[in-house]
Amino acid sequence: MSIFGKYRQLYLPNILFMTHLIEIVSQFAICGKVLDISPLGNGLINDTYKVKTDGGQDYVLQRINNAIFKDVDLLQRNLELVTSHIRAKLSGEKDLDRKVLRFMPLKDGKKTYYQSADGKFWRLSVFIKDAFTFEAVNPEYAYYAGEAFGRFEAMLADIPEDLGETIPDFHNMELRARQLEEAEAADAAGRMADPRVKELLARIHPWKEEMCKAEALHREGKLPKRVCHCDTKVNNILFDGDGSILCVIDLDTVMPSYVFSDFGDFLRTGAATAPEDEPDLDKMGFNMEIFKSFAKGYLKEATFLTPIEKENLPYAVQLFPYMQAVRFLADYINGDTYYKIKYPEHNLVRTAAQMKLFDSVNAALPEIKKFIEEN
């Protein structure tokens, strides 16, 4: 192959792709001319790029994963409603574009997303300069996370518009319980005879009614749905250089849910003493120091909570390892059709680890309840 041929093979696809991205950005009402577009972050859902311009403002370009978020119009409407409501709450504050995300409209002003000729969906937001995230979960950052997500929910507690569910039934425990029962009945992969499966089912089934009580309380009119983030990880918070909280990011999963979603989901991973697929169950437990830090920060800001919501926060801590165990086991019985696995028994190991975490939470429940009552 000639040198020119090698150049074309190595560089032409990249040049064509860059031209494609510049064409997409040109559909939005931006300031300045695009100077460079480069990959940004390591997100698992959306492809993300930083767009550098000569207009004094840089941007974040994202390809929306419409295989997961199937109704892009609903998704972007949610984001626009949420960010505009928070922006109104913070009006008058300095550096507003660093404290709440701002999505750019198309040049015709009609939408905040663009569908390219290849059928893919894209959006553009203002890049927040001099901001950073934390990956590690320690007591200090757990407190910041509780504070940030509690404040986020509080600012949206009075949003007048109805938001849609970007992922329907995302944290619906009744649905997950039915899916496990259907997997057992179908036994698609012939795994129901495995004594390890039977042992895990024997531990899971007695808790079903108790773990489904959120849906029951909602039907009875006792438990409201709130606008929740539904992906409460510490790295979904942007911090300023001085360590102060700027804003909550990654808003695709913001939708109506119970406050248990934000409270319990953070603690399932943040307060676990081992990864969710740890095979050595002796390593898996519940870190009370992380729990107390997160709960203290959350309760400080979540002043909107009703008595029944606060009373059931310990249940939220139980719910999420239980729900994840149910989902992992259903997938194992079905033949590993949903979660990616690294070895044949990966989902079985995940289920056992989550049930060990569930047991650890149950053992700590009196202390968990006492802490919440006192704060």
N, C-alpha and C positions, 0 to 999 in steps of 0.2 A: 504493500500500500504506500502511496506517495505521502510526503510530509503534509501536503494540502489535504489529502484524504483523511489522514489521522486527525488533523486540526478540525475538519468538519465533523468527524465522528465524536470527538471529545467536547467540542465547544459549541457547535451549532445548536444542539438541543437546548443548552442552557441559554443561549442568546434568544432563541425563539420563545422560550418560557418567560424570560425577563420581559420581552416585548409584549407577551400576552398579559403579564401582571400590570405593566404600565398602562396598557389599554383598559384594563379593568379599573384601575385607580382613576383614570381620566373621566370615568362616568360620574364620579362624585364631585361635590362642590368643595374642592380643596383650595388652599391658598398656596400659590407658588408652583414651581415646576419640579417634577420628580428627578432627584439626583441619583438615588440608589434604592434598591429593594433587597433586603437580606433576611434569612430565616430568623425567627425570634422564639425563644423558649423551647420547651420540650413537651408541649401538651399532647395528650393521647387522643383527643377527639377532633379538634379542628387544626388545619394547617394555618400557621401564623407567621406573618412577615412584618418587619419594621420598614416603613416607607420614609426615606429622608428626602426633604424638599429644600428649595432655596427661599421659601416664603416665611421662614421663622417658626414654622410649626411642622412637627413630624407626626406620623400616623401609624396605626396598627391595622394591617390588612388581614382579614381572616376568611378562609373558606369554611362555610358552615357545613357541618356534616349532616346532610339531610337524610342519611340512612338512619340516624338516631333521632334527629329533630325533624320529623316528617312534615310538619306544618310550619314552614319558614315564616309565612306571613304572621301567624299567631306568635311565634317566637320573638320576632322583631317588634311586634306590637307590645308584648310584655315588657321587653327591654326599654322601649321608648316611654311607656307609662311609668315604670319604676324609676328610671333615671330622671325624668322630668319632675316627678313628685319629690324625689330627694333633693333635686336642684332647687325647687321652690322652698323646701324646708331650710336650705342652707343659703338662701339668697342674702346678699350683703356680706358674706364671708369672702376673704381674700383667696386667690388661687382656686377658684371654684372648679376649674378644669382638672385640678389635681385631687379633688375630693369626691368627685363622682364622674363616672365614665360619660363621654359624649360621643354619640354616633352621628356620623356625617350623612346628610341627605344626598340623594342623587341630584344632578344639576336641575332636573325638573321639579325637585322638592317634594315628590310624591312618596318616595319610600326611602328607607335606610338600608336597603340591600339591592344587589344587582345580580341578575341571572345571566351568565355568559352564554355564548353560542353553544358551548359543549354541555349545557344543562346544569352547570355547577352554580352554587349560590355564594355570594361574597358580601362582606360588610367592611366598613372602615370606621375606626374610632380615633380620637385624639390620643396621641402617645403621651403618657405621663412621665416627664423627665425626672431624673434624680430620685427615683423610687426603687425600692427593693422588696423582696419577699424573704421569708424564712422557711426552711424545709424541716428543721428539727422541731420536735415538740418537747419543750421542757416547761416547768411551772410558770416561768415568766411569760413565754410566748402563748401558753395555754390561757393565761389570764387575758392577754391582749386579744386572743381569738374570741373568748367568751364575751368580752366587752364589745368587740367589733360586730359580732353577729347579733348580740342582744340589741345594740343600737340600730343595726340595719333593720331588724324586725320592728323595732319601736317606731322608726321613721315611716314605715309602711303600714302601720296598724290602722291608719285612717285613710288609706288610699281609696278614693271613691269608685274607681272603675273595677270591674270584674276581670281578673286575669284568667287566661286559659292554662291548662296543664300541658306543658311542653313535652312531657313523657307521661301519658295517662297511667294512673294507678302506680306511680313510681314507688311509693312507700305504703302501699295498701297490703296490710298483713293478711286480711281475709283472702285476697287474691293469691298471695304466695302460699297460703295453707291449702287452697283448692288445687293449685298447681302441683303441690307435693302429692296430694291424694290422687290426682289424675296420673301422675308418674307411677305411683305404686300400682294402680289398677292396670295400667298398660304394660308395665315391666318390659319396656321396649328393648333393653339391652340384656335382659335375663339376669339381673343383679339382685332381685329381691330375695333370693335364697341365701345370699351372703350373710353369715351371722353378724358381721360388723354393721351391715345395713340395718338388720333387725334390731340390734342393740341401740343404735342411734335413733331409730324411729321410736323405740320404747321410751327413750328419754325426751324426745321432742313432743310426742302426741299429748301427754298429760298437761302441757302448758298451752295448748292451742287456744282454748277459750279465753284464758287470762291475757294472752298476748294479742288477741284480736279485739280487746276492749275499746281501743280508740275509735274504731268504726262504729261499735255499738253505742258509745257515748255520743258520737256525732249524730247518729240517727235519732237518739232520744232528745236532741236539741241541747245537750249539756256541754258539748265540746265544740268550739268554733274552729273553722279553718282560717289560717292566717296566710299572709304572703311570706313565704320562707325561702331561704337560699337553696336548701336541699343538697348542698355539696360543701359542707363546712369543714374545710381543711385549712390549716394555718397558712399554707402557701397561696390561698385565695384572698389574702389580705395584702395590700400595698402599704409599706411604711416609708416615712420620710427619713432623711439623713440623720435627724436627731432622735429617731426611734419612735416618734409619734405615729399613730395610725392615720393614714390618708383615706383609704376607701376599700370597700369590698369589691372584688373583681370576679370574673368568670360567672356571669349572670344567666347563662343559658338555662339552668335548672330552676331559676326563680319562678315559683308558681304557688297556687294555693295548697297548703298542707297543714298538718298539725305542728305546733311548736316542737313536738317530740322529734321531728325530722332533724332540725338543726341541732338540738341539744344532744340527742342520742347518737346521731351519726358521727359527730366529731369524737365523742368518747369511745366509740367502738374501735377506732384506729388510734386516736391520740393517747388514750389511757391504757391501751393493751401493752403488756410487757414483752410481746413477741409479735412477729409478723402474722398475718391472718392464715398463713399456710405452714406454720411452724409444726414439724412432726414430733418434736420433743415436748409433750404436753406439760412437763414439769416447768418449762420456761414461760408458759402462758399464764398470765394473771391480770389483775386489775390494779392500776396505779392510783391509789387514793389521793396522792399529792397533786397529780395532774387533774383529777376530777375536781378537787376542791378549788384549784386555781381557776379552771374554766368556769365552774359553776358560780364562783364569786364574781367574776367579771361579767358573766351573762346576767345574773340576777341584779347586779348593780344597774344595768341599762334596761332590762326587760320589765319596766314598771307597769306595763299594760297587762301583764298576766292576770287571768282570772284565778280565783282560789282553786278551781278544779284543774286548771293547767299546771299551776305550781305544785299541787298535791301529787300529780302524776308524773312529775319529772323523774323520780326514781324508776318508774315503769319505763320511761323512755330509754334509760340506761340499760335496762334488761332487753328491751325490744330489739335493738339493732343487731347485737350478736345472734340473738335467736332467729331473727328474720334472715340474716345472711346464712346461718346454718341450714335453714329450710331451703333456701335457694340453691346452695351448693349441693345438698343431698338430692334434691329433685333433679338437678342437672346430671349428677352421677348416675342416678337410676335411669335417666333418659338416654344415657350413653354419651355424656359430655358434649352436648350440642350447642351450648351457649357460651360458657366460660372457656377461655384458652387454657389448656393444660400442658404441663411440662413432662408429665409421666402418667401412666394409666390410672393411678389411684389418687391423683392430685386433689380432685374434688372431695374425695372421702377424707383425706387428711385435712383439708380446709374445714369440712363439717365438724370433725372432731375438735379442731382447734377453737372454732367458734363456740362450740358447746362447753369447752373448758372455760372460755372467757365468760360465757353466760353463768356457769356455776360460780365463778369467782365473784361476779357482780352480785349474785344472790347471797353469797356469804357476807358480802360487805353492805348489804341492803340496809340493815339497821343504822349503820354509820352514815350512809348516803342520805337516808331520810332525815336523820337528826341534823345534818349539815344544812340541808335545804330548808328545813323548818326554822332554823336559827338565822338564816340569811334572807 
